[in-house]
Amino acid sequence: METILPLLIQVIAGGIGGNGVALAMKKASLGTMGNTIIGAIGGLGGAALTGAVAGPDTLVGLGLAGDGISGLVGGGVLTAIVGVVKSMMAKNAEK
């Protein structure tokens, strides 16, 4: 359970971050389900990237809150990137 709980927090926080970014950036929205899925993937990736770049001990003091923060940011960033790319591809397809 000690390894599953941080992953669940990262996935849930990533989904929340993805939907939050989509609300703020209407053109980056992928639909509720798309925002949630891409956000969840970004939540896992963001937490893994934070541990790899900053070192595994960086978020240890924050515990589960650190997992949530990194998941939230990772989910938001990945959703914004995918949404902007999708928007640009749709714009190019119209031409």
N, CA, C and O atoms as a CHARMM CRD file, in Angstrom:
* protein
*
  380
    1    1 MET  N      0.81800  -1.19900   0.00000 PROA 1      0.00000
    2    1 MET  CA     0.00000   0.00000   0.00000 PROA 1      0.00000
    3    1 MET  C      0.85900   1.26000   0.00000 PROA 1      0.00000
    4    1 MET  O      0.43700   2.32000  -0.46100 PROA 1      0.00000
    5    2 GLU  N      2.06900   1.12100   0.52500 PROA 2      0.00000
    6    2 GLU  CA     2.94600   2.27800   0.58700 PROA 2      0.00000
    7    2 GLU  C      3.39100   2.75700  -0.78400 PROA 2      0.00000
    8    2 GLU  O      3.73500   3.92700  -0.94700 PROA 2      0.00000
    9    3 THR  N      3.39100   1.87200  -1.77100 PROA 3      0.00000
   10    3 THR  CA     3.78900   2.28600  -3.11300 PROA 3      0.00000
   11    3 THR  C      2.59500   2.64000  -3.97700 PROA 3      0.00000
   12    3 THR  O      2.74300   3.37700  -4.95200 PROA 3      0.00000
   13    4 ILE  N      1.42600   2.13900  -3.64900 PROA 4      0.00000
   14    4 ILE  CA     0.24800   2.40400  -4.46800 PROA 4      0.00000
   15    4 ILE  C     -0.36000   3.77300  -4.15600 PROA 4      0.00000
   16    4 ILE  O     -0.80100   4.47200  -5.06800 PROA 4      0.00000
   17    5 LEU  N     -0.38800   4.16100  -2.88800 PROA 5      0.00000
   18    5 LEU  CA    -1.01100   5.42000  -2.50100 PROA 5      0.00000
   19    5 LEU  C     -0.38100   6.63500  -3.18200 PROA 5      0.00000
   20    5 LEU  O     -1.12200   7.47500  -3.69200 PROA 5      0.00000
   21    6 PRO  N      0.93500   6.77300  -3.21600 PROA 6      0.00000
   22    6 PRO  CA     1.50700   7.91900  -3.93300 PROA 6      0.00000
   23    6 PRO  C      1.14500   7.92600  -5.42000 PROA 6      0.00000
   24    6 PRO  O      0.91900   8.98900  -5.99800 PROA 6      0.00000
   25    7 LEU  N      1.09000   6.74000  -6.03800 PROA 7      0.00000
   26    7 LEU  CA     0.71300   6.67500  -7.45200 PROA 7      0.00000
   27    7 LEU  C     -0.72700   7.10900  -7.66200 PROA 7      0.00000
   28    7 LEU  O     -1.02900   7.82700  -8.61500 PROA 7      0.00000
   29    8 LEU  N     -1.61700   6.67700  -6.77600 PROA 8      0.00000
   30    8 LEU  CA    -3.01800   7.09800  -6.87600 PROA 8      0.00000
   31    8 LEU  C     -3.15400   8.60400  -6.71400 PROA 8      0.00000
   32    8 LEU  O     -3.92000   9.24500  -7.43300 PROA 8      0.00000
   33    9 ILE  N     -2.41800   9.16100  -5.77800 PROA 9      0.00000
   34    9 ILE  CA    -2.46300  10.61200  -5.56800 PROA 9      0.00000
   35    9 ILE  C     -1.94200  11.34000  -6.79800 PROA 9      0.00000
   36    9 ILE  O     -2.51400  12.35300  -7.20100 PROA 9      0.00000
   37   10 GLN  N     -0.87200  10.84400  -7.39700 PROA 10     0.00000
   38   10 GLN  CA    -0.32000  11.47300  -8.59600 PROA 10     0.00000
   39   10 GLN  C     -1.30500  11.41200  -9.75600 PROA 10     0.00000
   40   10 GLN  O     -1.45700  12.38500 -10.49500 PROA 10     0.00000
   41   11 VAL  N     -1.97500  10.27300  -9.91900 PROA 11     0.00000
   42   11 VAL  CA    -2.93900  10.12200 -11.01600 PROA 11     0.00000
   43   11 VAL  C     -4.13300  11.04400 -10.80700 PROA 11     0.00000
   44   11 VAL  O     -4.55400  11.73400 -11.73600 PROA 11     0.00000
   45   12 ILE  N     -4.67500  11.06200  -9.60900 PROA 12     0.00000
   46   12 ILE  CA    -5.84500  11.89800  -9.32800 PROA 12     0.00000
   47   12 ILE  C     -5.49200  13.38100  -9.44000 PROA 12     0.00000
   48   12 ILE  O     -6.23100  14.15900 -10.04300 PROA 12     0.00000
   49   13 ALA  N     -4.36400  13.76200  -8.85800 PROA 13     0.00000
   50   13 ALA  CA    -3.93800  15.16200  -8.94400 PROA 13     0.00000
   51   13 ALA  C     -3.65500  15.55800 -10.38800 PROA 13     0.00000
   52   13 ALA  O     -3.95600  16.68100 -10.79200 PROA 13     0.00000
   53   14 GLY  N     -3.08400  14.65500 -11.16300 PROA 14     0.00000
   54   14 GLY  CA    -2.83200  14.94300 -12.57700 PROA 14     0.00000
   55   14 GLY  C     -4.12600  15.16100 -13.33800 PROA 14     0.00000
   56   14 GLY  O     -4.21200  16.06900 -14.16500 PROA 14     0.00000
   57   15 GLY  N     -5.13100  14.34300 -13.07100 PROA 15     0.00000
   58   15 GLY  CA    -6.44000  14.53000 -13.71000 PROA 15     0.00000
   59   15 GLY  C     -7.06200  15.86200 -13.34700 PROA 15     0.00000
   60   15 GLY  O     -7.65400  16.53000 -14.19500 PROA 15     0.00000
   61   16 ILE  N     -6.93200  16.24900 -12.09000 PROA 16     0.00000
   62   16 ILE  CA    -7.44700  17.54900 -11.65700 PROA 16     0.00000
   63   16 ILE  C     -6.67900  18.67500 -12.33900 PROA 16     0.00000
   64   16 ILE  O     -7.27600  19.64800 -12.80100 PROA 16     0.00000
   65   17 GLY  N     -5.36200  18.54400 -12.40100 PROA 17     0.00000
   66   17 GLY  CA    -4.54900  19.55900 -13.06400 PROA 17     0.00000
   67   17 GLY  C     -4.88000  19.67800 -14.53900 PROA 17     0.00000
   68   17 GLY  O     -4.93200  20.78300 -15.07800 PROA 17     0.00000
   69   18 GLY  N     -5.10400  18.54200 -15.19900 PROA 18     0.00000
   70   18 GLY  CA    -5.45400  18.56200 -16.61200 PROA 18     0.00000
   71   18 GLY  C     -6.77900  19.26900 -16.86600 PROA 18     0.00000
   72   18 GLY  O     -6.89800  20.05900 -17.80300 PROA 18     0.00000
   73   19 ASN  N     -7.77200  18.98500 -16.03200 PROA 19     0.00000
   74   19 ASN  CA    -9.06500  19.64100 -16.19300 PROA 19     0.00000
   75   19 ASN  C     -9.00400  21.11900 -15.81900 PROA 19     0.00000
   76   19 ASN  O     -9.71000  21.94100 -16.40300 PROA 19     0.00000
   77   20 GLY  N     -8.15800  21.45300 -14.84300 PROA 20     0.00000
   78   20 GLY  CA    -7.98900  22.85700 -14.46300 PROA 20     0.00000
   79   20 GLY  C     -7.37600  23.67900 -15.58300 PROA 20     0.00000
   80   20 GLY  O     -7.81600  24.79700 -15.85200 PROA 20     0.00000
   81   21 VAL  N     -6.37300  23.13600 -16.22700 PROA 21     0.00000
   82   21 VAL  CA    -5.75300  23.84300 -17.35500 PROA 21     0.00000
   83   21 VAL  C     -6.73600  23.98300 -18.50300 PROA 21     0.00000
   84   21 VAL  O     -6.77200  25.01600 -19.17100 PROA 21     0.00000
   85   22 ALA  N     -7.53500  22.94600 -18.73500 PROA 22     0.00000
   86   22 ALA  CA    -8.51400  23.00400 -19.82200 PROA 22     0.00000
   87   22 ALA  C     -9.57200  24.07300 -19.56200 PROA 22     0.00000
   88   22 ALA  O    -10.05500  24.70500 -20.50200 PROA 22     0.00000
   89   23 LEU  N     -9.93100  24.28100 -18.30800 PROA 23     0.00000
   90   23 LEU  CA   -10.87500  25.34800 -17.97800 PROA 23     0.00000
   91   23 LEU  C    -10.26100  26.71900 -18.22100 PROA 23     0.00000
   92   23 LEU  O    -10.93700  27.64300 -18.67200 PROA 23     0.00000
   93   24 ALA  N     -8.97700  26.84000 -17.92000 PROA 24     0.00000
   94   24 ALA  CA    -8.29600  28.11800 -18.09800 PROA 24     0.00000
   95   24 ALA  C     -7.97100  28.39700 -19.56300 PROA 24     0.00000
   96   24 ALA  O     -8.00400  29.54900 -19.99700 PROA 24     0.00000
   97   25 MET  N     -7.66100  27.36200 -20.32000 PROA 25     0.00000
   98   25 MET  CA    -7.29400  27.49100 -21.73100 PROA 25     0.00000
   99   25 MET  C     -8.32000  26.71900 -22.56200 PROA 25     0.00000
  100   25 MET  O     -8.13200  25.53600 -22.84300 PROA 25     0.00000
  101   26 LYS  N     -9.39300  27.38600 -22.95000 PROA 26     0.00000
  102   26 LYS  CA   -10.47500  26.70100 -23.67000 PROA 26     0.00000
  103   26 LYS  C    -10.00100  26.04100 -24.95900 PROA 26     0.00000
  104   26 LYS  O    -10.50600  24.97700 -25.31900 PROA 26     0.00000
  105   27 LYS  N     -9.05100  26.64100 -25.65900 PROA 27     0.00000
  106   27 LYS  CA    -8.56800  26.05900 -26.91900 PROA 27     0.00000
  107   27 LYS  C     -7.73300  24.81100 -26.69700 PROA 27     0.00000
  108   27 LYS  O     -7.53900  24.02100 -27.62100 PROA 27     0.00000
  109   28 ALA  N     -7.23400  24.62500 -25.47400 PROA 28     0.00000
  110   28 ALA  CA    -6.40600  23.45800 -25.17400 PROA 28     0.00000
  111   28 ALA  C     -7.24000  22.28400 -24.66600 PROA 28     0.00000
  112   28 ALA  O     -6.69700  21.21500 -24.38600 PROA 28     0.00000
  113   29 SER  N     -8.55500  22.47400 -24.54600 PROA 29     0.00000
  114   29 SER  CA    -9.39800  21.42100 -23.99400 PROA 29     0.00000
  115   29 SER  C     -9.49600  20.22700 -24.94000 PROA 29     0.00000
  116   29 SER  O     -9.62600  20.38700 -26.15400 PROA 29     0.00000
  117   30 LEU  N     -9.43100  19.04000 -24.36600 PROA 30     0.00000
  118   30 LEU  CA    -9.53600  17.80200 -25.12400 PROA 30     0.00000
  119   30 LEU  C    -10.82800  17.07000 -24.77900 PROA 30     0.00000
  120   30 LEU  O    -10.97500  15.89000 -25.10000 PROA 30     0.00000
  121   31 GLY  N    -11.75600  17.75100 -24.13400 PROA 31     0.00000
  122   31 GLY  CA   -12.95600  17.11900 -23.60900 PROA 31     0.00000
  123   31 GLY  C    -12.66200  16.62100 -22.20300 PROA 31     0.00000
  124   31 GLY  O    -11.50200  16.41600 -21.84500 PROA 31     0.00000
  125   32 THR  N    -13.68600  16.42800 -21.42000 PROA 32     0.00000
  126   32 THR  CA   -13.47700  16.05400 -20.02400 PROA 32     0.00000
  127   32 THR  C    -12.68500  14.75800 -19.88300 PROA 32     0.00000
  128   32 THR  O    -11.75100  14.68000 -19.08500 PROA 32     0.00000
  129   33 MET  N    -13.05600  13.75300 -20.65200 PROA 33     0.00000
  130   33 MET  CA   -12.36400  12.47000 -20.54500 PROA 33     0.00000
  131   33 MET  C    -10.91900  12.58600 -21.03900 PROA 33     0.00000
  132   33 MET  O    -10.00800  12.04600 -20.41200 PROA 33     0.00000
  133   34 GLY  N    -10.70700  13.27500 -22.14000 PROA 34     0.00000
  134   34 GLY  CA    -9.35400  13.45600 -22.66700 PROA 34     0.00000
  135   34 GLY  C     -8.47400  14.24200 -21.71100 PROA 34     0.00000
  136   34 GLY  O     -7.31300  13.89100 -21.49700 PROA 34     0.00000
  137   35 ASN  N     -9.02600  15.31100 -21.13100 PROA 35     0.00000
  138   35 ASN  CA    -8.26000  16.10000 -20.16100 PROA 35     0.00000
  139   35 ASN  C     -7.86500  15.25900 -18.95600 PROA 35     0.00000
  140   35 ASN  O     -6.74900  15.36000 -18.44800 PROA 35     0.00000
  141   36 THR  N     -8.80500  14.42400 -18.50600 PROA 36     0.00000
  142   36 THR  CA    -8.53800  13.59300 -17.33500 PROA 36     0.00000
  143   36 THR  C     -7.47800  12.53800 -17.62600 PROA 36     0.00000
  144   36 THR  O     -6.57800  12.32000 -16.81500 PROA 36     0.00000
  145   37 ILE  N     -7.58100  11.88800 -18.77100 PROA 37     0.00000
  146   37 ILE  CA    -6.61800  10.82800 -19.11400 PROA 37     0.00000
  147   37 ILE  C     -5.22800  11.41100 -19.33800 PROA 37     0.00000
  148   37 ILE  O     -4.24600  10.91200 -18.78700 PROA 37     0.00000
  149   38 ILE  N     -5.14200  12.45700 -20.13900 PROA 38     0.00000
  150   38 ILE  CA    -3.83100  13.07400 -20.39700 PROA 38     0.00000
  151   38 ILE  C     -3.26800  13.66300 -19.10900 PROA 38     0.00000
  152   38 ILE  O     -2.06400  13.58400 -18.86600 PROA 38     0.00000
  153   39 GLY  N     -4.12600  14.25100 -18.28400 PROA 39     0.00000
  154   39 GLY  CA    -3.68100  14.79300 -17.00500 PROA 39     0.00000
  155   39 GLY  C     -3.14900  13.71200 -16.08100 PROA 39     0.00000
  156   39 GLY  O     -2.14100  13.91100 -15.40300 PROA 39     0.00000
  157   40 ALA  N     -3.82800  12.56000 -16.05100 PROA 40     0.00000
  158   40 ALA  CA    -3.38000  11.45200 -15.19900 PROA 40     0.00000
  159   40 ALA  C     -2.01100  10.94500 -15.64800 PROA 40     0.00000
  160   40 ALA  O     -1.13800  10.67300 -14.82300 PROA 40     0.00000
  161   41 ILE  N     -1.83600  10.82300 -16.94400 PROA 41     0.00000
  162   41 ILE  CA    -0.53000  10.39700 -17.47500 PROA 41     0.00000
  163   41 ILE  C      0.53500  11.44000 -17.12600 PROA 41     0.00000
  164   41 ILE  O      1.64500  11.09700 -16.71800 PROA 41     0.00000
  165   42 GLY  N      0.18300  12.70100 -17.29100 PROA 42     0.00000
  166   42 GLY  CA     1.11500  13.77000 -16.93800 PROA 42     0.00000
  167   42 GLY  C      1.41500  13.81600 -15.45400 PROA 42     0.00000
  168   42 GLY  O      2.51800  14.18700 -15.05200 PROA 42     0.00000
  169   43 GLY  N      0.43500  13.43800 -14.63000 PROA 43     0.00000
  170   43 GLY  CA     0.66500  13.39200 -13.18800 PROA 43     0.00000
  171   43 GLY  C      1.71400  12.37200 -12.80900 PROA 43     0.00000
  172   43 GLY  O      2.58300  12.63500 -11.97700 PROA 43     0.00000
  173   44 LEU  N      1.62900  11.21000 -13.42100 PROA 44     0.00000
  174   44 LEU  CA     2.64900  10.18100 -13.17100 PROA 44     0.00000
  175   44 LEU  C      4.00900  10.62800 -13.70800 PROA 44     0.00000
  176   44 LEU  O      5.03200  10.49200 -13.03700 PROA 44     0.00000
  177   45 GLY  N      3.99900  11.15900 -14.91700 PROA 45     0.00000
  178   45 GLY  CA     5.25100  11.59700 -15.53300 PROA 45     0.00000
  179   45 GLY  C      5.87200  12.77300 -14.81800 PROA 45     0.00000
  180   45 GLY  O      7.09200  12.84000 -14.67000 PROA 45     0.00000
  181   46 GLY  N      5.04500  13.70400 -14.37200 PROA 46     0.00000
  182   46 GLY  CA     5.55900  14.87600 -13.66500 PROA 46     0.00000
  183   46 GLY  C      6.23100  14.50800 -12.35800 PROA 46     0.00000
  184   46 GLY  O      7.27600  15.05400 -12.00500 PROA 46     0.00000
  185   47 ALA  N      5.62200  13.57800 -11.64700 PROA 47     0.00000
  186   47 ALA  CA     6.21600  13.14100 -10.38200 PROA 47     0.00000
  187   47 ALA  C      7.51800  12.38200 -10.62800 PROA 47     0.00000
  188   47 ALA  O      8.49200  12.55400  -9.89500 PROA 47     0.00000
  189   48 ALA  N      7.52900  11.54800 -11.65700 PROA 48     0.00000
  190   48 ALA  CA     8.75200  10.80400 -11.98100 PROA 48     0.00000
  191   48 ALA  C      9.85700  11.75200 -12.43600 PROA 48     0.00000
  192   48 ALA  O     11.01900  11.58500 -12.06500 PROA 48     0.00000
  193   49 LEU  N      9.49200  12.74200 -13.23600 PROA 49     0.00000
  194   49 LEU  CA    10.46800  13.70800 -13.72100 PROA 49     0.00000
  195   49 LEU  C     11.01600  14.55600 -12.58200 PROA 49     0.00000
  196   49 LEU  O     12.20800  14.86400 -12.54700 PROA 49     0.00000
  197   50 THR  N     10.15000  14.93300 -11.65500 PROA 50     0.00000
  198   50 THR  CA    10.60800  15.70700 -10.50000 PROA 50     0.00000
  199   50 THR  C     11.62400  14.92100  -9.68600 PROA 50     0.00000
  200   50 THR  O     12.64400  15.46400  -9.26100 PROA 50     0.00000
  201   51 GLY  N     11.34400  13.64700  -9.47000 PROA 51     0.00000
  202   51 GLY  CA    12.28100  12.81700  -8.72200 PROA 51     0.00000
  203   51 GLY  C     13.58600  12.59900  -9.44800 PROA 51     0.00000
  204   51 GLY  O     14.64300  12.51300  -8.82200 PROA 51     0.00000
  205   52 ALA  N     13.52100  12.50700 -10.78100 PROA 52     0.00000
  206   52 ALA  CA    14.73300  12.25500 -11.56200 PROA 52     0.00000
  207   52 ALA  C     15.60200  13.50300 -11.67800 PROA 52     0.00000
  208   52 ALA  O     16.82600  13.41700 -11.58700 PROA 52     0.00000
  209   53 VAL  N     14.98000  14.65100 -11.87800 PROA 53     0.00000
  210   53 VAL  CA    15.73700  15.88200 -12.09500 PROA 53     0.00000
  211   53 VAL  C     16.22700  16.47100 -10.77200 PROA 53     0.00000
  212   53 VAL  O     17.40200  16.80900 -10.62900 PROA 53     0.00000
  213   54 ALA  N     15.31400  16.58800  -9.81000 PROA 54     0.00000
  214   54 ALA  CA    15.67500  17.24600  -8.56100 PROA 54     0.00000
  215   54 ALA  C     16.25600  16.29300  -7.53300 PROA 54     0.00000
  216   54 ALA  O     16.77400  16.73000  -6.50600 PROA 54     0.00000
  217   55 GLY  N     16.17500  15.00800  -7.79500 PROA 55     0.00000
  218   55 GLY  CA    16.67500  14.01700  -6.84200 PROA 55     0.00000
  219   55 GLY  C     15.53100  13.41500  -6.05900 PROA 55     0.00000
  220   55 GLY  O     14.55300  14.09900  -5.75700 PROA 55     0.00000
  221   56 PRO  N     15.64200  12.16500  -5.73400 PROA 56     0.00000
  222   56 PRO  CA    14.53700  11.47700  -5.06300 PROA 56     0.00000
  223   56 PRO  C     14.22200  12.00900  -3.66900 PROA 56     0.00000
  224   56 PRO  O     13.11100  11.81300  -3.17600 PROA 56     0.00000
  225   57 ASP  N     15.17000  12.67200  -3.03000 PROA 57     0.00000
  226   57 ASP  CA    14.94600  13.17400  -1.67400 PROA 57     0.00000
  227   57 ASP  C     14.32400  14.56200  -1.63900 PROA 57     0.00000
  228   57 ASP  O     14.05500  15.08600  -0.55800 PROA 57     0.00000
  229   58 THR  N     14.08900  15.16700  -2.79300 PROA 58     0.00000
  230   58 THR  CA    13.58200  16.53000  -2.83700 PROA 58     0.00000
  231   58 THR  C     12.20500  16.65100  -2.20900 PROA 58     0.00000
  232   58 THR  O     11.97200  17.55700  -1.40900 PROA 58     0.00000
  233   59 LEU  N     11.29800  15.76900  -2.55000 PROA 59     0.00000
  234   59 LEU  CA     9.92300  15.86000  -2.06500 PROA 59     0.00000
  235   59 LEU  C      9.65400  14.97200  -0.85700 PROA 59     0.00000
  236   59 LEU  O      8.50500  14.84500  -0.43400 PROA 59     0.00000
  237   60 VAL  N     10.68200  14.36200  -0.30000 PROA 60     0.00000
  238   60 VAL  CA    10.48000  13.45100   0.82100 PROA 60     0.00000
  239   60 VAL  C      9.88600  14.18500   2.01900 PROA 60     0.00000
  240   60 VAL  O      9.02700  13.64000   2.71200 PROA 60     0.00000
  241   61 GLY  N     10.32000  15.38200   2.26400 PROA 61     0.00000
  242   61 GLY  CA     9.81500  16.15100   3.39800 PROA 61     0.00000
  243   61 GLY  C      8.34700  16.50500   3.26100 PROA 61     0.00000
  244   61 GLY  O      7.65200  16.68500   4.26100 PROA 61     0.00000
  245   62 LEU  N      7.87600  16.60700   2.03700 PROA 62     0.00000
  246   62 LEU  CA     6.47600  16.94800   1.81300 PROA 62     0.00000
  247   62 LEU  C      5.57600  15.72200   1.82200 PROA 62     0.00000
  248   62 LEU  O      4.36000  15.84900   1.97000 PROA 62     0.00000
  249   63 GLY  N      6.14600  14.55700   1.66900 PROA 63     0.00000
  250   63 GLY  CA     5.36300  13.32500   1.70300 PROA 63     0.00000
  251   63 GLY  C      4.34300  13.25800   0.58100 PROA 63     0.00000
  252   63 GLY  O      4.66100  13.51700  -0.57900 PROA 63     0.00000
  253   64 LEU  N      3.12300  12.90900   0.93600 PROA 64     0.00000
  254   64 LEU  CA     2.06700  12.75700  -0.06200 PROA 64     0.00000
  255   64 LEU  C      1.67300  14.08700  -0.69100 PROA 64     0.00000
  256   64 LEU  O      1.19800  14.12000  -1.82600 PROA 64     0.00000
  257   65 ALA  N      1.86600  15.17600   0.03200 PROA 65     0.00000
  258   65 ALA  CA     1.57900  16.49500  -0.53800 PROA 65     0.00000
  259   65 ALA  C      2.52200  16.78100  -1.70900 PROA 65     0.00000
  260   65 ALA  O      2.11400  17.39000  -2.69800 PROA 65     0.00000
  261   66 GLY  N      3.75400  16.35500  -1.60400 PROA 66     0.00000
  262   66 GLY  CA     4.70600  16.51500  -2.70800 PROA 66     0.00000
  263   66 GLY  C      4.29400  15.71700  -3.92200 PROA 66     0.00000
  264   66 GLY  O      4.44700  16.17300  -5.05500 PROA 66     0.00000
  265   67 ASP  N      3.76500  14.50900  -3.68700 PROA 67     0.00000
  266   67 ASP  CA     3.25200  13.70900  -4.79900 PROA 67     0.00000
  267   67 ASP  C      2.07900  14.41500  -5.46500 PROA 67     0.00000
  268   67 ASP  O      1.96100  14.42700  -6.69100 PROA 67     0.00000
  269   68 GLY  N      1.22000  14.99800  -4.65000 PROA 68     0.00000
  270   68 GLY  CA     0.06800  15.71100  -5.19000 PROA 68     0.00000
  271   68 GLY  C      0.46100  16.94100  -5.97600 PROA 68     0.00000
  272   68 GLY  O     -0.08500  17.20000  -7.04900 PROA 68     0.00000
  273   69 ILE  N      1.39400  17.69100  -5.45500 PROA 69     0.00000
  274   69 ILE  CA     1.83800  18.90400  -6.14500 PROA 69     0.00000
  275   69 ILE  C      2.50200  18.56300  -7.47300 PROA 69     0.00000
  276   69 ILE  O      2.18800  19.16900  -8.49800 PROA 69     0.00000
  277   70 SER  N      3.40800  17.60700  -7.46200 PROA 70     0.00000
  278   70 SER  CA     4.09200  17.25200  -8.70300 PROA 70     0.00000
  279   70 SER  C      3.12000  16.63300  -9.70300 PROA 70     0.00000
  280   70 SER  O      3.25400  16.85600 -10.90600 PROA 70     0.00000
  281   71 GLY  N      2.15100  15.86600  -9.23000 PROA 71     0.00000
  282   71 GLY  CA     1.13700  15.30000 -10.11300 PROA 71     0.00000
  283   71 GLY  C      0.24800  16.37200 -10.71100 PROA 71     0.00000
  284   71 GLY  O     -0.07600  16.32300 -11.89700 PROA 71     0.00000
  285   72 LEU  N     -0.14900  17.33900  -9.89800 PROA 72     0.00000
  286   72 LEU  CA    -1.00200  18.43600 -10.35400 PROA 72     0.00000
  287   72 LEU  C     -0.31400  19.24700 -11.44400 PROA 72     0.00000
  288   72 LEU  O     -0.90400  19.53900 -12.48400 PROA 72     0.00000
  289   73 VAL  N      0.92400  19.60100 -11.19600 PROA 73     0.00000
  290   73 VAL  CA     1.68400  20.39200 -12.17600 PROA 73     0.00000
  291   73 VAL  C      1.95800  19.57300 -13.43500 PROA 73     0.00000
  292   73 VAL  O      1.77900  20.07300 -14.54600 PROA 73     0.00000
  293   74 GLY  N      2.38600  18.33400 -13.27500 PROA 74     0.00000
  294   74 GLY  CA     2.67200  17.48700 -14.44000 PROA 74     0.00000
  295   74 GLY  C      1.44100  17.27200 -15.30100 PROA 74     0.00000
  296   74 GLY  O      1.52300  17.32700 -16.52800 PROA 74     0.00000
  297   75 GLY  N      0.30000  17.02700 -14.66900 PROA 75     0.00000
  298   75 GLY  CA    -0.93800  16.83200 -15.41500 PROA 75     0.00000
  299   75 GLY  C     -1.36100  18.08200 -16.15500 PROA 75     0.00000
  300   75 GLY  O     -1.81800  18.01200 -17.29600 PROA 75     0.00000
  301   76 GLY  N     -1.21100  19.22300 -15.51000 PROA 76     0.00000
  302   76 GLY  CA    -1.56300  20.48100 -16.16500 PROA 76     0.00000
  303   76 GLY  C     -0.66100  20.80100 -17.33600 PROA 76     0.00000
  304   76 GLY  O     -1.12700  21.23500 -18.38900 PROA 76     0.00000
  305   77 VAL  N      0.62300  20.58800 -17.15300 PROA 77     0.00000
  306   77 VAL  CA     1.58100  20.89500 -18.22200 PROA 77     0.00000
  307   77 VAL  C      1.36400  19.98800 -19.43400 PROA 77     0.00000
  308   77 VAL  O      1.33300  20.46700 -20.56700 PROA 77     0.00000
  309   78 LEU  N      1.21400  18.68600 -19.20300 PROA 78     0.00000
  310   78 LEU  CA     1.02700  17.77400 -20.33500 PROA 78     0.00000
  311   78 LEU  C     -0.28300  18.05100 -21.06500 PROA 78     0.00000
  312   78 LEU  O     -0.32400  17.99500 -22.29400 PROA 78     0.00000
  313   79 THR  N     -1.34500  18.34600 -20.33500 PROA 79     0.00000
  314   79 THR  CA    -2.61600  18.66800 -20.97500 PROA 79     0.00000
  315   79 THR  C     -2.50000  19.93700 -21.81300 PROA 79     0.00000
  316   79 THR  O     -3.03800  20.00000 -22.91900 PROA 79     0.00000
  317   80 ALA  N     -1.80900  20.93700 -21.30100 PROA 80     0.00000
  318   80 ALA  CA    -1.61800  22.17600 -22.06000 PROA 80     0.00000
  319   80 ALA  C     -0.82200  21.91000 -23.33700 PROA 80     0.00000
  320   80 ALA  O     -1.17000  22.42700 -24.39800 PROA 80     0.00000
  321   81 ILE  N      0.22800  21.12000 -23.24600 PROA 81     0.00000
  322   81 ILE  CA     1.04800  20.82900 -24.42000 PROA 81     0.00000
  323   81 ILE  C      0.24300  20.06600 -25.46900 PROA 81     0.00000
  324   81 ILE  O      0.23600  20.43700 -26.64300 PROA 81     0.00000
  325   82 VAL  N     -0.43100  19.00100 -25.04500 PROA 82     0.00000
  326   82 VAL  CA    -1.21200  18.19500 -25.99100 PROA 82     0.00000
  327   82 VAL  C     -2.35300  19.01900 -26.57900 PROA 82     0.00000
  328   82 VAL  O     -2.63500  18.92000 -27.77300 PROA 82     0.00000
  329   83 GLY  N     -3.00800  19.82900 -25.75600 PROA 83     0.00000
  330   83 GLY  CA    -4.10400  20.65700 -26.24600 PROA 83     0.00000
  331   83 GLY  C     -3.66200  21.68200 -27.26900 PROA 83     0.00000
  332   83 GLY  O     -4.34000  21.89000 -28.27500 PROA 83     0.00000
  333   84 VAL  N     -2.53300  22.32200 -27.02300 PROA 84     0.00000
  334   84 VAL  CA    -2.02200  23.32000 -27.96900 PROA 84     0.00000
  335   84 VAL  C     -1.60100  22.65300 -29.27400 PROA 84     0.00000
  336   84 VAL  O     -1.86900  23.18100 -30.35300 PROA 84     0.00000
  337   85 VAL  N     -0.94600  21.50100 -29.18300 PROA 85     0.00000
  338   85 VAL  CA    -0.54300  20.78500 -30.39800 PROA 85     0.00000
  339   85 VAL  C     -1.77600  20.37200 -31.19600 PROA 85     0.00000
  340   85 VAL  O     -1.80100  20.51800 -32.41800 PROA 85     0.00000
  341   86 LYS  N     -2.79000  19.86000 -30.51600 PROA 86     0.00000
  342   86 LYS  CA    -4.02900  19.45800 -31.18500 PROA 86     0.00000
  343   86 LYS  C     -4.68900  20.66000 -31.86000 PROA 86     0.00000
  344   86 LYS  O     -5.16000  20.55900 -32.99300 PROA 86     0.00000
  345   87 SER  N     -4.72200  21.78000 -31.17000 PROA 87     0.00000
  346   87 SER  CA    -5.31000  22.98900 -31.72800 PROA 87     0.00000
  347   87 SER  C     -4.54600  23.45400 -32.97200 PROA 87     0.00000
  348   87 SER  O     -5.15200  23.85800 -33.96500 PROA 87     0.00000
  349   88 MET  N     -3.21200  23.39500 -32.90900 PROA 88     0.00000
  350   88 MET  CA    -2.39900  23.80100 -34.06100 PROA 88     0.00000
  351   88 MET  C     -2.60000  22.85600 -35.23400 PROA 88     0.00000
  352   88 MET  O     -2.65000  23.28900 -36.38500 PROA 88     0.00000
  353   89 MET  N     -2.71600  21.55600 -34.94300 PROA 89     0.00000
  354   89 MET  CA    -2.92300  20.58900 -36.02100 PROA 89     0.00000
  355   89 MET  C     -4.29800  20.78600 -36.67500 PROA 89     0.00000
  356   89 MET  O     -4.43500  20.64100 -37.89000 PROA 89     0.00000
  357   90 ALA  N     -5.30200  21.11300 -35.87800 PROA 90     0.00000
  358   90 ALA  CA    -6.63600  21.35400 -36.42600 PROA 90     0.00000
  359   90 ALA  C     -6.63800  22.61800 -37.26400 PROA 90     0.00000
  360   90 ALA  O     -7.32200  22.68600 -38.28500 PROA 90     0.00000
  361   91 LYS  N     -5.88300  23.61300 -36.84300 PROA 91     0.00000
  362   91 LYS  CA    -5.80300  24.86400 -37.58700 PROA 91     0.00000
  363   91 LYS  C     -5.11000  24.63600 -38.94200 PROA 91     0.00000
  364   91 LYS  O     -5.52600  25.20000 -39.95400 PROA 91     0.00000
  365   92 ASN  N     -4.06300  23.81400 -38.95700 PROA 92     0.00000
  366   92 ASN  CA    -3.35600  23.50900 -40.19900 PROA 92     0.00000
  367   92 ASN  C     -4.19100  22.64600 -41.11500 PROA 92     0.00000
  368   92 ASN  O     -4.06300  22.74900 -42.33500 PROA 92     0.00000
  369   93 ALA  N     -5.03900  21.80000 -40.56900 PROA 93     0.00000
  370   93 ALA  CA    -5.88700  20.93600 -41.38100 PROA 93     0.00000
  371   93 ALA  C     -6.97400  21.73700 -42.08600 PROA 93     0.00000
  372   93 ALA  O     -7.45100  21.32400 -43.14300 PROA 93     0.00000
  373   94 GLU  N     -7.37800  22.88100 -41.52000 PROA 94     0.00000
  374   94 GLU  CA    -8.40800  23.71900 -42.13100 PROA 94     0.00000
  375   94 GLU  C     -7.88200  24.44400 -43.35800 PROA 94     0.00000
  376   94 GLU  O     -8.66200  24.81800 -44.23400 PROA 94     0.00000
  377   95 LYS  N     -6.59800  24.64400 -43.43500 PROA 95     0.00000
  378   95 LYS  CA    -6.01700  25.40800 -44.55600 PROA 95     0.00000
  379   95 LYS  C     -5.99700  24.61600 -45.81800 PROA 95     0.00000
  380   95 LYS  O     -5.54300  25.11100 -46.85000 PROA 95     0.00000
